Amino acid sequence: MKNSKIKNYLEWLQALSEGKKKIILWTIVAVLAAIMGFFWIRDTLDSFSKFSKESQNLKIPQIEMLNMPSLDILSDDARSGEARQTTTSSGK
């Protein structure tokens, strides 16, 4: 009985015009994509919530930085290096 229903349905599909077949195909594809997208988004949100819960317990080691020059010193050295490069390149 099931075989005859499936056979009748396939014959009905084969008798449709190409335009109607394409509409049916893309409707099925869109519905399946929406279902898969729903589960994908739900799983992604669940993964993010688990990550945020686990990251609260994460202990990052502290690194001591002794005798490190300040950023002002570094920027002054960089400017003087650029000035030296421009004077040597313009002198050639």
C-alpha positions as CSV (number, residue, x, y, z in Angstrom):
1,M,0.0,0.0,0.0
2,K,2.8,2.4,0.9
3,N,4.6,1.6,-2.4
4,S,1.6,2.6,-4.4
5,K,1.2,5.9,-2.6
6,I,4.9,6.7,-3.2
7,K,4.6,5.6,-6.8
8,N,1.6,7.8,-7.3
9,Y,3.3,10.8,-5.7
10,L,6.4,10.3,-7.9
11,E,4.3,10.1,-11.0
12,W,2.5,13.3,-9.9
13,L,5.8,15.1,-9.4
14,Q,7.1,13.9,-12.8
15,A,4.0,15.3,-14.5
16,L,4.6,18.8,-13.1
17,S,6.2,21.5,-15.2
18,E,9.9,22.3,-14.6
19,G,9.0,25.6,-12.9
20,K,6.7,23.9,-10.3
21,K,9.4,21.3,-9.7
22,K,12.0,24.0,-9.0
23,I,9.6,25.8,-6.6
24,I,9.0,22.5,-4.7
25,L,12.7,21.7,-4.6
26,W,13.7,25.2,-3.3
27,T,10.9,25.2,-0.8
28,I,12.2,21.9,0.6
29,V,15.8,23.2,0.6
30,A,14.7,26.4,2.4
31,V,12.7,24.5,5.1
32,L,15.6,22.1,5.7
33,A,18.1,25.0,5.9
34,A,15.8,26.8,8.4
35,I,15.6,23.7,10.6
36,M,19.4,23.1,10.4
37,G,20.1,26.9,11.1
38,F,17.8,26.8,14.1
39,F,19.8,23.9,15.7
40,W,23.1,25.4,14.7
41,I,22.3,28.8,16.3
42,R,20.9,27.1,19.4
43,D,24.1,24.9,19.7
44,T,26.4,27.9,19.1
45,L,24.6,30.0,21.8
46,D,24.9,27.0,24.2
47,S,28.6,26.7,23.5
48,F,29.1,30.4,24.1
49,S,27.3,30.2,27.5
50,K,29.4,27.2,28.5
51,F,32.5,29.0,27.5
52,S,31.6,32.1,29.5
53,K,30.9,30.0,32.6
54,E,34.2,28.2,32.3
55,S,36.2,31.4,31.6
56,Q,35.1,32.8,35.0
57,N,37.0,30.0,36.7
58,L,40.1,30.4,34.5
59,K,43.1,31.6,36.3
60,I,45.6,33.5,34.2
61,P,49.1,33.7,35.6
62,Q,50.5,37.1,36.4
63,I,53.7,38.2,34.7
64,E,55.9,40.6,36.5
65,M,57.6,43.2,34.3
66,L,60.7,44.6,36.0
67,N,62.8,47.3,34.6
68,M,60.7,47.8,31.5
69,P,60.9,51.2,29.7
70,S,57.8,53.2,29.6
71,L,55.9,53.8,26.4
72,D,57.1,57.5,26.4
73,I,60.7,56.4,26.2
74,L,59.9,54.0,23.4
75,S,58.1,56.6,21.4
76,D,61.0,59.1,21.8
77,D,63.5,56.5,20.7
78,A,61.4,55.6,17.7
79,R,61.1,59.3,16.7
80,S,64.9,59.8,17.0
81,G,65.5,56.7,14.9
82,E,63.2,58.0,12.2
83,A,65.0,61.3,12.3
84,R,68.4,59.6,11.9
85,Q,67.1,57.6,8.9
86,T,65.7,60.6,7.1
87,T,69.0,62.6,7.6
88,T,71.1,59.7,6.3
89,S,68.8,59.0,3.4
90,S,68.6,62.7,2.4
91,G,72.4,63.0,2.7
92,K,73.0,60.4,-0.1
